[in-house]
Amino acid sequence: MRGSIWAVNYLRIVELDPSAALRRRPDLVWVEVDDAVVVWDPERPAAHLLSTSGSLLWPLFDGSATAADLAADVAEVFHIEPALATEQVMEFAGSLIAEGLLEYADSEVPA
């Protein structure tokens, strides 16, 4: 797929489409603690502690913005090169997809 970015983690390889909207999996439970976010995955069960920068992005994965949109916002807010912001947001999103915490917004929501 042209324009896609690959993310690799120990679980699997994920091809990301930066033009697709991403959302948090609806069954996850998460809470902000100081400047971090803890995400509980009831399917595994497992807890995930997101970094400070990841914690800033986590609430924005609500299905209304693409990874490319979020990367543009990151570049503007933190005054970094758009290419670097895109790389970092895509890497983070890819790791969350590989962990099963994010999904494409057009995925069917379980009833």
C-alpha positions, 0 to 999 in steps of 0.5 A: 500500500503506497504511503503506508508505514510498517510497525514491528513489535514482538507480537506481529507486523502491522501495516498502517494506513496514515489516512485511516482514522484510528480509535481505542478498542471500545472494551478497554478501561483506561485512567490518567495517573499524573502525566501517564495513562494506564490502559487495562485490556480485559481480553488478556488481562493485561495493563499497559502504561503509556509514556508521557507523550503517548498519554497525550495522544491516547485520548485523541484516538477516538475515531475522528482523526487519522494518524496523519492528522494527529501527526500534523497536530504534534508537529505544530504543537511541539514545533518539530518537523512534520516528517519526524512527527509522522514517524513518531505518531505512526510508530506509536499507533503501530505499536498500539495496533500490534498490542490490540489496543487500537483499531481502524475506526471503520472496524465493526464494534462488537455488540 
